Amino acid sequence: MAGTPADGRGPWSALADLPYVSLAVVGGLVTVHDVILGVGLPLWIISSTQAPAAVAAWVVGLNTVLVVALQVPASRLAVTVDGARRLQRRACVAVALACVVFGLTRGPTAGPATALLVLGVVVLTAGELWSSAANWRLRFAFADPAAQGQYAGVFSLGIALRGVVGPVLVATLIGDLRSIGWIVLALFFALTFLLVNPVVATAGRRLRNA
């Protein structure tokens, strides 16, 4: 699906394209998984589990290896808009499941806790790969081809939400609510899952009517 020029194009036309802005916001919400890996999980491992503190570095390394090895195969799943939509929803489910797994690591001893953390990071990484592939496809599929720079900037602003909302959300929930905070984060991604279909559908209608 290719974008079509918007009527009345101007220097702020991308920001005025509310369906596209909504798409960017949802794309940004899904990428809060980056904050979970970089901020929430190390804090959780050190303060609330019996796993060795070094596991905080190991799981980040595991994530890096998996992303490098699997990013190309993951991108093949988002060659169409419908494929990207499904992949975005799948990413939400994966990250929500990872949050549940992380919440289970508070009680077990070092060995089981470490095993659960590794499992959770593998699932979280799947969500990262899927959301990244989906976002790249959606950001260009719904952009005005004559204003790709504007639209890319707007989508980047949506992704930047993770840097504004993510650290406060993740650190507060995990630091104050402990295991319950992980459940709340899982519900956050479940809500994002519910937003994907209507947001993509609305953006598609805008293109057809342009």
N, C-alpha and C positions, 0 to 999 in steps of 0.2 A: 504494500500500500504506500503510495507516495503522497507527500503533502501537496496542497494547492495554495496558490497565493491568496492571502487574506485581503478582503476589500479594505480600502482606506489605510493601506500600509503606511506606517510612520516609524519614527525612532523608538516608540514605546509599544509597537504593535504586539510584540511577543508577550509583554506584561498584561496587555489587554485581552489576550487570548486565554480566558479563564479555564476552559477545558484543558489546555496545555499546562497552565500553571498548576492545576489540580493533579495532573499526571506527574509533574515534577515533584510536588509535595509528597505524594504517595511513594514515588521512587526514593525520596530522601528518608522517609520513615522506615522503609525496609532496610536501608543501609545503617541503621542504628546497630546492626550486628557488629560493625567495626568497633563501636564503642564498647560493646560487651567484651570483645576479645582484648582490646587494648587497655581498657580501664577497669571494667567490672570484674572480669575473671581473675586478673592478678590480685586485686583487692580481696576478692572472695577466697581465693586459695590460701593466702597468707593469714587472713583474719578469722576464717570460719571453717576451715577443713583441717584434717590431720595429714593431708598430703604434704610431702616435702616442699619447702618454698621454691626449690629449683624447678618444680613442675610448672610454675608460672612461665618460665622461659621455654621449657620444653614444648609446651602446647602451642606457643606462638611459632616456634620453629616448625612444628608439625603442620600448622596451618600454612606456613609459607611454602613448604615442600609440596603440599597437596594443591595449592593454588597454581604454582608453577607447572606442575605435572598435568593438571586437569582443566586449565582454563580454556584451551582450544576445543577439546571435546564438548565442554559445557556450552560454548558459544554456538555450536552447531544445532543446539536445541532451540535457538531463538532466531532462526532464519526468516520466520514470518511473524507478523504482528500477533496472530493468534497463538503461535508457539511462545512468543515472548510473554503474552498475557498469562498463559498457563504456567510458564516458568516462574513468573513473579509470584503467583499464588503458591507454587510449590516451595519457593524460597521462604515465604512467610510461615508455612507449615514446618519446614525444617528448623528455622530459628526458634519457633515456639517450642518444638520438641526438645531442642538443645537446652533451652531455659529450664524446662522441667527436669531434665537430666542433671543439670548443674545444681538445682535445688535439692537433689537427693544426696549430694556429696557431703553434707554437713555432719552427719552422724557416723558414717563408716570409718574404719581404721585406715591407715595410710595406703595399703595396697588396694583395697576395693575403691577407696576414694579416687586414687590415681587412675584406676581403670575407667571409672565413670567419667572422670574429667576428659580422658582421651576420647572416649566414645562421644561425649558432648561436643568436643571440638571438631571431630570428624563430621558430625551432623551439622554443626554451625558452619563449617567450611563449605559444605554442600549448598547451604543457603546463600553464602557469600558468592559462590560461583554462579548460581542460578540468577541471583538478583543483579549481579554485574552484567551478565549477558543480556538479561531482559531489559535493563535500563539503557544499554547502548542501542538496542534495536528500537525501543519505543521513543527515545529522544530524537532520533532522526526520522522515524516513520511518520510522526505527526507534526513535524516542523514545516514551516513555510520554506520551500526550497530557495526562495529569493531572499530569505532573511535568516540563513542558517546560523550566522554568528549571534544574532539576537536570541534566537531560540536555544542555542547551546548555552548561552549565558544564563537564561532563565532556568533551564534544567539544572545547571550547576548550582544556582541559588537554592533550588529544592534539595539537592544532595547536601548542600552546606548546612541544612537544618540539623543534621546529625551532630555537627560540631557545636551547635547552639543548645539544642534540646537534649541530645544524647547523654553527655557527661552528667548533667544534673539529674536527669531521670534515672539513669542506671546507678550512679553512686548513691543517690538518696534511697532508692528502693532496696538495693542490696545491703547498704550500710545500716538502714533503720529497720527494715522488715525482714531481713535475713531470707530464709527459705520462702517465705510468703512473697517477698519481693520478686523472686524468680517466677512465681506463678502470675503475679501481676504483669511482669514483662511478657510472659507467654500470652496472656490475654491481650496485651497491646498488639502483638503480632497477629493474633487471631482477628482482631478488629481491622488491622491493615489488610489482611486477607480478604475480608468482606468488602473493602473499598476498591480493590483492584478491578473487578469486572465492571461496575458502573462507571468508574473513571475512564477506563479504556473505551467503553462503549460510547460515552459522551464525547470523547475526543474524536472517535470515528464518525459520529453523526455530524460534528462540526466540519470535518473534512468533506463529507458527502454534500453538505449544504452550502459549502463555500463557493 
